[in-house]
Amino acid sequence: MFQQLKNIDTAFRHTRLFSLLFLVGCTLITGYALYLMQRAATRAQQQIYVLANGKVLEAYASERKENIPAEAKDHVQQFHQLLFHLSPDQAMIQRQVVKAFNFADRSAKLHYDNLKESGFYSNLISGNISQDLVTDSIKLSLDVVPYRFRYYATLQIIRPTSVVTRNLITEGHLRSISRTDNNPHGFLIERWTILENKDIKVNTR
């Protein structure tokens, strides 16, 4: 009888040990499955699908601090393209200038007003003159907020009789603001000024 009780006790211990191991195993598997699900959900949230020209493109979300240099330089380049890359078309000039004003503070408006008062845009339209702007480089300092930049470019003024090549250097500061449809980078150019804008050469056509 004692042997039978001993066998029952041993069987009970084995069953309890098996149940405990089974419970631990289930807990580990469940925890690992939850971890995999969380990682997959996080990865899915970082994937963005963009429809462009009828094609689905995959993009990835990232922290803004990783993209600040690229976004800041693109903001500066787009601003200068809008303000200096011009054709003798009054409506086009007006559209570009208005867009440029969304990228900068009053310093850009003052520059435009000075050129307008001097008859620059009128002469450009009446003389069938166009301007091409080629960006050479953009120096960006991220040590201090707002970020300081210096923009280097070559400006070509194309007239019916000549092509004037000018050296353009500007500088300013970038302040972070909320992103909008008109300002997708979320930067505002402040205290923008032209340091140099002088002729390099003149070629007769």
C-alpha positions in Angstrom: 0.0 0.0 0.0 2.8 2.3 0.9 4.4 1.5 -2.5 1.2 2.5 -4.2 1.0 5.8 -2.4 4.6 6.5 -3.2 3.9 5.8 -6.9 0.9 8.2 -6.8 3.0 10.9 -5.1 5.8 10.4 -7.7 3.2 10.6 -10.5 1.8 13.8 -9.0 5.2 15.4 -8.8 5.9 14.5 -12.4 2.6 15.9 -13.5 3.2 19.1 -11.6 6.7 19.5 -13.0 5.4 18.9 -16.5 2.6 21.4 -16.0 5.0 24.0 -14.7 7.4 23.4 -17.6 4.5 23.6 -20.0 3.3 26.9 -18.5 6.8 28.4 -18.7 7.1 27.3 -22.3 3.8 28.8 -23.2 4.8 32.1 -21.5 8.0 32.2 -23.4 6.4 31.5 -26.7 3.7 34.0 -26.1 6.2 36.7 -25.1 8.3 36.0 -28.2 5.2 36.2 -30.4 4.2 39.5 -28.9 7.7 40.8 -29.4 7.7 39.8 -33.1 4.2 41.4 -33.6 5.4 44.6 -32.0 8.5 44.8 -34.2 6.4 44.0 -37.3 3.9 46.7 -36.3 6.7 49.3 -35.8 8.3 48.4 -39.1 4.9 48.7 -40.8 4.3 52.2 -39.3 7.6 53.3 -40.8 6.7 52.3 -44.3 4.8 54.7 -46.4 3.5 54.0 -49.9 3.4 56.9 -52.3 1.6 57.0 -55.6 3.7 58.9 -58.2 3.0 58.9 -61.9 0.9 55.8 -61.6 3.6 53.8 -59.7 3.5 52.8 -56.1 6.8 53.7 -54.4 7.8 52.7 -50.9 9.2 55.2 -48.5 10.4 55.0 -44.9 9.7 57.4 -42.0 12.6 58.6 -39.9 13.4 61.0 -37.2 13.7 64.6 -38.4 17.1 65.1 -36.9 18.5 62.6 -39.3 17.2 64.6 -42.3 17.9 68.2 -41.1 21.0 68.8 -43.3 19.3 67.4 -46.5 16.0 69.2 -45.8 17.7 72.5 -44.9 19.9 72.5 -48.0 16.9 71.7 -50.2 14.9 74.5 -48.6 17.7 77.0 -49.3 18.1 75.8 -52.8 14.4 75.9 -53.7 14.1 79.4 -52.2 16.9 80.7 -54.4 15.6 78.9 -57.5 12.2 80.5 -57.0 13.7 84.0 -56.6 16.5 83.9 -59.2 15.6 81.4 -61.9 13.4 83.6 -64.1 11.8 83.8 -67.5 10.4 86.9 -69.2 6.9 86.1 -68.1 5.2 88.3 -65.6 2.7 85.7 -64.4 5.4 83.1 -63.9 7.6 85.6 -62.0 4.7 86.5 -59.7 3.9 82.9 -59.0 7.5 82.0 -58.1 8.0 85.1 -56.0 4.9 84.4 -54.0 6.1 80.8 -53.4 9.5 82.1 -52.3 7.9 84.4 -49.7 6.6 81.3 -47.9 10.2 80.2 -47.5 11.6 83.3 -45.9 10.8 86.3 -43.7 10.5 90.0 -44.7 14.1 90.1 -45.9 13.1 88.4 -49.1 10.2 90.7 -49.7 12.5 93.8 -49.2 14.8 92.4 -51.9 11.9 91.9 -54.3 10.5 95.4 -53.6 13.9 97.0 -54.3 14.3 95.2 -57.6 10.7 96.0 -58.6 11.2 99.7 -57.8 14.4 99.8 -59.8 12.5 98.4 -62.8 14.4 95.1 -62.9 11.4 92.9 -63.6 10.0 95.3 -66.1 13.3 95.4 -68.0 13.6 91.6 -67.8 10.1 91.2 -69.4 10.4 93.9 -72.0 14.0 92.9 -73.0 13.2 89.1 -73.3 15.9 88.4 -70.7 16.0 85.2 -68.7 18.0 84.1 -65.7 19.4 80.6 -65.1 20.7 79.8 -61.6 23.1 76.9 -61.0 23.8 76.0 -57.3 27.5 75.5 -56.6 27.4 74.6 -52.9 25.5 75.3 -49.6 27.4 75.6 -46.4 25.3 74.8 -43.3 26.2 75.2 -39.7 24.1 73.1 -37.3 26.0 74.1 -34.1 23.7 76.9 -33.1 20.0 77.4 -33.5 18.8 79.0 -35.8 21.0 77.3 -38.3 23.3 79.5 -40.3 23.8 78.9 -44.0 25.8 80.4 -46.9 24.7 79.8 -50.5 27.1 79.8 -53.5 25.8 79.8 -57.0 26.4 80.9 -60.6 23.9 83.2 -62.2 23.5 83.5 -66.0 21.7 86.5 -67.4 20.8 85.7 -71.0 20.0 88.7 -73.2 19.3 88.6 -76.9 22.8 89.9 -77.6 24.9 88.6 -74.7 25.2 86.2 -71.8 26.4 87.7 -68.5 27.8 85.2 -65.9 27.6 86.4 -62.3 28.9 85.1 -59.0 26.1 84.9 -56.4 26.8 84.5 -52.6 24.1 84.9 -50.0 23.7 84.0 -46.4 21.0 83.8 -43.7 19.6 81.7 -40.9 17.1 78.9 -40.8 14.4 78.7 -38.1 12.3 75.6 -37.6 8.5 76.1 -38.0 5.5 73.9 -38.5 5.3 72.1 -41.9 2.6 73.3 -44.3 1.6 72.6 -47.9 3.4 75.9 -48.9 6.4 75.1 -46.7 6.9 71.4 -46.6 10.4 71.5 -45.1 9.3 73.4 -42.0 12.0 76.0 -42.1 11.9 79.8 -42.4 14.9 81.8 -43.8 15.6 84.8 -41.6 18.0 87.8 -42.0 18.7 86.8 -45.6 21.2 89.0 -47.4 23.2 89.0 -50.6 26.9 89.2 -49.9 28.1 89.2 -53.5 26.5 89.5 -56.9 29.1 90.6 -59.4 29.9 89.9 -63.1 32.5 87.2 -63.8 32.4 87.3 -67.6 30.3 88.6 -70.5 30.0 86.6 -73.8 28.6 88.1 -76.9 26.0 86.0 -78.7 
